[in-house]
């Protein structure tokens, strides 16, 4: 066992995350290596200091943004790598499992669940468990959903169909007023890795932006979604509320000042028309007219200011 491996895994050792065989080998190495022993002492001291600090709970927005970034990263990973390693290099794959107890436990659980599922199916087909077959899909909880696979609205109706993943792909169908459908749409708008699904979700949410929780989701999409098309959809739903909701006005001002997409900035400037006389909006327009790097935004800000009455 090399010192490099010990130093890479000493944190796992301190947190009791190493499997027994790896832990034994590491302890044997520590008994004869003073440098690695010193590394362990330093790590334990650092761990003790961290343990004395209060644990900060991440905000829902941070969790959602992190999930979205992770999903987008995974979306760009080339498919098939796992199966190629499993089929063509099983030795390397097994070595990875050896030093990943959480992965090994997950595989055991999945295998156990698969056996139960097969038995359940066989017994259901024979009629022994007929009374236990579920009659309706239970309302999903955000913690149980891994991703929204697709969203579609039946033409000419208020019915929405949503496929979502838990352990396996499921489907829910209902009207936009259905609480279960709204929960799935809100989840898709904030957390889904597929930008097309986020677009569909935000598009449907704009049909009911008068609900506070829906408006919050649209504001979140405008502020944090990486896809400019989704942000434009969110603007469409928020526009009618810019005059009466200060949260919407502030979100549009942020988009006007900071968004990386010119189309989103231009649309935000247009939607701010009903409140262009507001002091905070005027201050932003003055700043844009004088300092903005984009010539179009600078010109439009000057044009809007020229139409406003002067302060007494």
Secondary structure, DSSP 8 states (H G I E B T S, - for coil): --HHHHHHHHHHHHTT-S-HHHHHHHHHHHHH-HHHHHHHHHHHHHHHHHHHS------HHHHHHHHHHHHHHHHTS-TTHHHHHHHH-HHHHHHHHHT-HHHHHHHHHHHHHHHHHHHHHHHHHTTTTGGGS--S-----GGG--EEEEEEE-TTSSEEEEEEESSSEEEEEEETT-HHHHHHHHHHHHH-S-HHHHHHHHHHHGGGTTSHHHHHHHHHHHHH-S-HHHHHHHHHHHGGGTTT-HHHHHHHHHHHHH-S-HHHHHHHHHHGGGGTTSHHHHHHHHHHHHH-S-HHHHHHHHHHHHHS----
